[in-house]
Amino acid sequence: MPDRIIGISAFYHDSAAALISDGVPVAAAQEERFSRRRHDSSFPSRAVEYCLDEAGVSLEDVSAVAYYEDPRLKFRRVLATFAGAAPTGFTSFRDTLPAWLGSGGKLRTAEIVRAELAALGRGRVPETSVRRHHESHAVSAFFPSPFESAAVLCIDGVGEWATTTLWHGRGTELRPLAELRFPHSLGLLYSAFTYFCGFKVDSGEYKLMGLAPYGRPRYASLIRERLIDLKPDGSFRLDMRYFAYLRGQVMTGRGFEKLFGGPRRTPESPLTEREFDLAASVQAVTEEVVLRLARTARERTGESRLCLAGGVALNCVANGKVIDAGVFDEVWIQPAAGDAGGALGAAQAVAMERGVRRDHLGTGRDAMSGALLGPAYDDAEIARYLESHGIPHRRLDEAALVGAVADGLAEGKIVGWFQGRMEFGPRALGARSIIGDPRNPAMQSAMNLKIKFRESFRPFAPAVLEPDAKDYFDLPQSSPYMLVVSQVAAAQRTEAAHTTATGLDLLKVQRSTIPAVTHVDHSARVQTVTEHSNAPFHRLLTAFKERTGCPVLVNTSFNVRGEPIVNTPHDAYTCFMRTDIDMLALGTFLLEKHEQPAWTETSDWREEIPLD
């Protein structure tokens, strides 16, 4: 019988479940996709049930359950932190303790996991163990990677104590080499600036990264002088006098305000030059730290390949800098690099201990199946949904559907693309995507304001046929998971002269033949697509290229601001009707907006979804 292991991340951020069989990921999903609560941190009951159903098994057929971090070690860090900050922060300490103590407290996480699994009624709960947070990240980065051996770098906010760790992976062994510990955290430094610029911690970091190219890094030297003592090997210490996260629920204190010219920006208020420059500055410092750590990883391990995980590995600009610097010959980044991916890593850590082989290495590919590890809905299920709700639609064969969508895109239409298994991780990769024509200068603002209902400055990502990527982007290696930023190729740039525009006025300047995916610094967060990684999306890109000569599409996640990526046909149709999406491709069914009945709801859905 296959050795099946379930991994779980829960109770903090982005709860998820993953199931592996003989070391190979079979199913994985975040709980938010089922509950429809963004970054849902509750126990991932529905995600576990999905994983069991996808594998066609019960808990009786699972040999072990692994939880992604050690709650007892984490509690010791919480106690030590509050003790070190005493007497300040007592109120926060008093409010935090109940969540840890008592019969339902986080100290009893292993028991809670067993009880939650038992409540599913899916059979006897197998042996349950806990792993360490950074071990889960490291294994998720190395075990499914396509490398026989590699340096492994994990950078995030904090797990139990570790905030940055360096590992050496060989075969099925992973050896820790170095560690930085809380409160000295690159992830928390970045989150402090996210908070100070008026965005939400643990989700607004993407916004800060997107905002950085609008500004100048004029505070970077001040950050290096006052906030972070950075060593040549990439190790560092933060000056905690400027931060408040040791004492309470906010990230920055008065010293931070004095240093950067006043209080934090009020959320949703207009952005100013200060926020642009703060974003540019902390991004520049982050890139410098990551690059130094990467060089140290190369020196300490002697490896020519690098694997990355942890929340900071989702900073695709920093990833691009590491690749461009040529420190390593190849870099592979876990597509679910944040806490959700810890579920997968915890399961694979158990598999490694059991001596499971990495058989995928013989294929030359990674073991993530293009990150398409979530639920799929076949045509029969989609048809039942459409017909039971009286939704107008056309059923087409595959070629006709792809052709009709490609025609619509070439005409300037925006399309909801719902095909096959849902992606695991934060990126839509052509299974649950909203797509458009990148050549259209108005596409970015239309998608941001009328589809996503989010800030106008947010950039969109290009998906490109892999063989054509070199003609459009200065990309040294493939980027299947949209986790690397590169420059748009010089041959595609059209900006005739230096612009005097500043701030958000930079949005009005057309910079390339694909303006909808070219950021204000000529950068783009690229996804390279092959037939192997995603066959339906590859066929659509090919059809669009045949019609237009352009092998690139705008690819953004199929959701609106504050909402998780869609999971079911119902989720997709609801998003389609709430927005200005023109066409919806659900499996082999095509829906046109102008043919749909009027959409009504009893309340304003935008008031019910919290801003992210």
N, C-alpha and C positions, 0 to 999 in steps of 0.2 A: 504494500500500500504506500502511496506517496507520503512523504513527510510534510504535512501541512501545518503552517504556523500562522497565527493571527497576530498582527501588531496593532497597538492602540496608542493614540495620543489624545489626551483629553484634559479638560478642566482649566485650561489656561488660555489658549488661543488656537483657533483652527483645529478643532477636534477632528480626528480622522481614523479610519480603519483600513488595514491592508491585509491581504491573504497571499501567502507565497506557498508554492508547492515544489518541493525539492529545490528550493532556493530561487525559483523563478516567480516574479510577480504575476499573479493571476487576476487580482482585482484590488482596487484601491479607490477611495473616495472620501471627500470631506463631508462632515455631517451637515454643513451649511447648505449643501445642494439639495438635501431632502427636507430640512426644516424651514428653509428659505429665510434664515436669520444669518446675516453676514458675520463671518468669523465666529460662528457658533462654538462655544467652549463646553457645552454639555456633553455627557457621555454619548459616543457615536453609535447609538443603538441601531438606527436605520442604516448607517454605513456598514456596520457589522452584518446585519441581515442581508444587505445587498451582496457583500462579499461571499457569504455562505451560499446564497442563491446562485450567484454567478459560477461558483465552483461546483454547484450541485451537491453540497454536503451539509451535514449537521455538525454541531460541536463535537459529537461523538467521533467524527472523522478527523478532528483537528488534534494534533499531538501536543501543542503548547500554545500559550498566549503570552505575549511580551508587552510590557508597558514601557513607554519611551524615556522615562526618567525616574530617579530615585527620590521619592517624596520625603523620606526621613533625612537624607542629606540636604535636601533643599530647605527643610524646616530649620535645620541647624544654621544654615546661612541666614535665613530670615531672623532667627533669634540673635545671632551674632551681629547682624546689621543694626537692629534696633538697640541692642545693648551698647554698641559703639557710638550710636548717635544720641544716646540718652543725655539729658532728660528731654531734649527736643524730640518730637515725633511720637510722644507717648499716646496721643489720641489715635494716631494711625495704627500704632501697635495694638492698642486696645480693640480697635475695630477689626483688625486683621486676625487676631487669635481665634475667634469662633470658627472661622473658615477652616482652621487646621485641627482644632481639638474636637472631642466629642465623637459620638458613634458615626456621624456622617462626615467627619473632618478629613482633610486631605492627607493627614498622617496615615489614615487607614485606606489609602488609595487601592492597594492590592486587594483588600477585602471588598471594597466598593466595586472594583472591576469584576470580580467573581460574582458578586450579587447581581450586578446589572446584566451580566451575561446569562446567569441562571434565569433571570426574569424573562428572557426572550423565549424560554420554553423550547429551545432547539437542541436539547440533549445535555448530557453531563459536561460540566465545565472542566477542561483539561488543566494540567499544571500551569500556574501563572507565575511569571517572574518579572522583576523590574530590571531595566538597564539604565545606564547613565545617559544623560541628555546628549552630551557631545559624542559619546560612543555611537548613539543612534544616528546622529548626523553623519559621522565619519563613515559608518558602515553603509548608509544610504548613498554616500558619494562614491565609495570604492567598489563595493560588491557588485552592483549592476553596471559599472562602467565597462568600457571595452578594453581596458588595460590589464595586462597580466601583473604589472607592478606600477606603482605611482606614488608621488607625494600627495598627501591629503590635507587640506586646510579647511578648518571649520571656524567661521566667524559669525557671532550673533550678539544678542543682547546679554542674556545669561541663562544658564540652565540651573544646575545646582550651585556650583561655584565657578565653573569654567566659562569664559567668555570668548576665548580664542584658543584653538588647539591645533597642533601639528602632528601628523601621523605618517607612518610609512607602511604602505600596503604591498604585500607580495603574495601572489597566489590566493590562498584563503586565510592569510594571516594579516592582522592589522596591529601595528605596534605604536603606542603613543610615544612622542618624542619631547614635546614641550607644551606648556600651558600658561595662559594668562588668566587671572582670576578677578572676580567681582571685588570692588566696584569699577575696576578699570576695564571699560568695555567700549569697543568701537561702535557696536550697534546702539548702545545707550547714548554715546556722544551724538550720533546722527539723529536719534530719536529726540534728544534734547533740542536740537535745532528745528526738528519737525514740529515739536510742541511750541517753541518760541515763535515760529512763523505762523502759528494759528491753525495748524493741521492736527489731525488726530493721530496719536502715537499708535503704532502697530498697523496702520493702514495708510497714513498720509506720507510715509517715507517715499512712496512712488511719486507723489506730487512734488516733493522737495527735489528729487532727482530731475524731474521734468522741468522744474522752475529754474534750475541752475544755469542753463545756457543763456537766460535772459539777463544775467547779472555779471559783475566783475568780481573776482576773488579778492576784494580789497581787505577783507577781514582775515584772510588765511594766515598771514604772519602773526596777527594778534592771537588767533587760536593756537598756533604753535608756541607762542611765547607764554601765554597765560593759562590755557586750558589743558594742553597735552604735552607731556615730556616724551618726545619720540626718539627712540634710539636707532642707530643704523640698521640693526637687525629686524626692525619693525615692532619690537616690544615697546610698551609705553605705559605711562601712568597719567591719570587724570588728576587735576587739582580739584578736589571735592568741595572746596570752599565756594565754587561757582555753581554747583549742582545741588538739587534738593531731593533727588529720588531716594537718598538714604533715610530721609526723615518723614516722608509722606507720599502723597499721591501725585504731586506735580514734579516736573522734571528740572526746572530751573528756579533760581532764587534771585534775591536782590543784587548780588554781586554780578550775576549774568546780565541783568538789566542795565546796570551801570556800565558794564564793559561794552555793551552793544547799543547804547543810546536810547534807553527807555524801555517801557514794558512790552511784553509780548503782544503780537498782533491779535486783535479780537477775531475769533473765527468768523468767516464769511464776510469780513470787512474788506474794502479794496486793498489790493496788494500795492506795495510801494517799492521804491528802489532799494530800500534797506533789505526787504525780504529777498529780492532778486540776488543781491550781493551776499547776503548770509548763506543762501542756498549754494551759490557758486563757490563760496569759501569753504564750507564744510565738505562739499563734494570734492574739491581739490585736495583737502587734507586726507579725506577718506581714501582717495585714489593713491596718494603717496604712501599711506600706511599699508594698504593692501599690496602694493607693488613691492615694498620692502619685505613684507612677510613672504611673498611669493619667492623673492630672491633667496631668502633664508631657507625656505622649503627646498629649493633646488640645491643649495649648498649642503644642507644637512642630510639629504637623502641621496643625492647624486642622480636622481631620476630625471628623465626628460619629459615626463607627463605629469599633469596635475589634475586632481579631482577637488571640487569645491562643493560645500554645503553650508547651511546656516543662513539666517535671514540676510546677512550682508552679501551673500552670494547671489541674491536677487538684485543687487546693484549692478545692472548690466553695463553701465558706463565704466565702472571700475574693472569689471571682467574684461571689457574690451581693451583697457589700458594694459592689463597683464598680457593679453594675447599679442597686442601690437608691439610690446616691448621685447617679445621673443625670448622671454625668460625660459619658457617651456616650448617644446615642439608641438604639443597638443594639450588642450585644456577641456575637461569634461565637467559639466555642472549638473547636479541632480535637479531635474525639472521641478520637483516639489522640495525646494531647498529649505523652506521654513519648517515650522513645527509639524505641519501635516506630514511631511516626509519622514519625520521621526517615527511614525507608525511603521512605515516600511523598513526603516533601518533597524528598529528594535526586533522585528521578526527575522530579518536577515542576520542579525547578530547571533540569535539563537541557532539559526541554520549553520552559521560558520562554526560554532562550537560543536555542532553535531557532525562536522566533517562533510557538509554538503559541497559538491564541486561547482565551479563556475563554468558550466558547460557552454554557455553562450559565447565564451571567448573564441571558440573555433569559428564563429560566424563573422568575426570582425566588427560586429555591431554591439550596442549596449543591450541590456536586458529589460528596458523599460517599455518596449512595444510602442514607441512614439509617445509615451505618457497617456495613451488611450486605454486606460484601465477602469473607466467608469461604466455606468449602465448604457446599454443600447436599447432602442425600441424598433422592432421590425415593422414592416409595412402593414401587417395585419393589425398590430396594436395601434399604429397611427391612423389607419382607416377607421377602426372602431371609434377612436376619439373624434375624428372629423365628422363622421356620419351621425354619431349620437348627439352631437351639438349642432348639426345642420350647417356646418362651415363649408362655404363654397371652395372647391378645389378642382384641380386637374391631376390625373395620374398619368405619368409619362414613363417611357422606358429611360434607362440610365443616360443614353446618349442624347435623347431629346431634352431631358431635364437639364443636363450640363449645358447644352447649346442654348436653351431658353434663358438660363441664368447668365451665361456669358454675354448674350445679346443685351439683356437688361442692364448689366454692369457697363457695357460699352455705351449704352444710351444715358448713363449717369444715374441709374437707379441704385438704391441701397438695398442690400439683400441680407436677410437672416438665413444662415446656413447651418442646418441641424442634420448631421449625418453620423451614423455609427456610434461608437463608444465615446462617452464623455471624457474629457481630459482630467488627469489628476495633477493638482498643483494650481498655481494662480493664473496661468496663461491659457488663453484660448488658442488652439493650434490648428484650427480648421475643422473641428467637430461641432463646437458650439460657438460659432463666430458670427459677427456682423462684418460684411465685406463691402468694399466700394472701389471705384476707379481712382488710383493714386494720381493720375494725370490731371484730375479736376482740381483747380485751385480753391474751389469753394467747399471741397469735401470735408476738410478738417473741421471748419466751423460748423458745417451742417451736422456732422456726426456728434460733435461735442454738445451743441446747444439744443438740437432737435431730436437726437436719438439717445445719447448718454445722459443728457441733462447735467453736465458737469462743466468745470471751469474751462474757459476758452483756450487757455495756454497749454492744456494737456496734449502731448504729441501722440500720434498714432503710429503703429508698427507696420512695416511691409512684410508680406510673405512673397517669396520669390522662388521660382524653379531653380534648384541648386546649380545646374550647369550654367545658368545665366547670371548667377549672383556676382561673378567677377566683373561683369559688364556694367553693373549698377552700383556696386558697393566695394569699398576697400576692405574686404573681409578675408583675413588670412586662413580661416578654417571654416568648416560648416557650422551652422548654428540652428539645429533642428528644434530647439526648445525656446527660441526667442529670448535668450539670456545674454546676448552679446550686442553691444552698440558699436557700430563702425561708421566711418564717413561715407557719404554718397560719393561715387566715383567722379573724378574731375570731368569726364566726358559727358556726364549727365547734368552738370551744373549750368545754370543759365543766367545767374546774377551778373549783370553787365558791369556794375561799378560798386565801389564801397558805399554802403548805405549809412545815412546819418540817423536812421531810426533807432530808438531805444525802447526798453521795456516791452510792453505788450504790443506796441506798434510794429515790432519786428515781425509779428505774425502776418502783416500785410505784404511783406516782401517775398516775391516768388524766387526760389533759389535753384530749382532743378526741373527736369522733365517730369518728375514725380513729386510735385509740391505737397501733396496731402500727407506724405510720409517723411518729408525732409524737415528736420527740426531747425531752429534758428541758427544753430552752429554747424549746419550741414551734416548732422549726424542722423542715424536711424537705428532703431532696435530691430534687428533683422531675424526673420525666420526663414531658413532654407528648407525647401520641400522636395521630397523624393517620392517616387511611387511606393517605395517600401515604407516610408514613415507615415504616409496618409494618402492612400490611392484615390479616394474620391476628390480630395482637395487638389491633388496633383492633376487630375483630369480637368478640373475646372480652370486651374491656372493655365494649363496647356490650351484649352479652348479659348480663353481670354487672349492669350498670346497670338493664336491663329487669327483672331478677329482684329486685333489692334496692334500687333507687333510688340506689345508690352507684356513681359512675363511676371509682372508684379501686381499684387492686389493689396489694398488696405485690409488689415485683419485686426479687429478688436473684439473683445469678449462680448458674448451675447447676453447682455444685461444692461440695466441702467444704474446710475450712481446710487450707492447704498444697498444694492441688491446683489445676491450671489449670481454667478453664471447659471443660466437656465439648465435644467436637468431633463424635464419631461416635455412631451409635446404640448401639454397644457401650459407649462411655464413659457415655452417658446411662443405660443400663439398669444398669450397675454402680453408679453413684451412687444410683440409685433403690432398689436392693436393699440397699445399705449403710446407708441412712438411713431415717428415718420418713416419707418422702414417701409419700402415699397413692395418688396416681394419676400416670400418665405418659402424656402425649400426644406420640406420635412420628409426625409427619406426620398421616395420617388414621387412625392406629392408637391405640387407647386400652387401657392396661394398668391393672389394679387390683391393689393390693398383696396383698389377701387371696386372690387367685386364683393367685399365683405360687408355684412350688415353693420349698422351704427353700433359703436361700442359704448356701453354705459356701465357705470359703477355706482354703488350707493354712497361711496365716500371718495375723497381725493386720496388716491394711493400714495401720492408724493408726501403727504403729511404722515403716513404710517411707516415709511421707510426712513430709518435714521441716517443722517448724513455720515459718509465715511471720512 
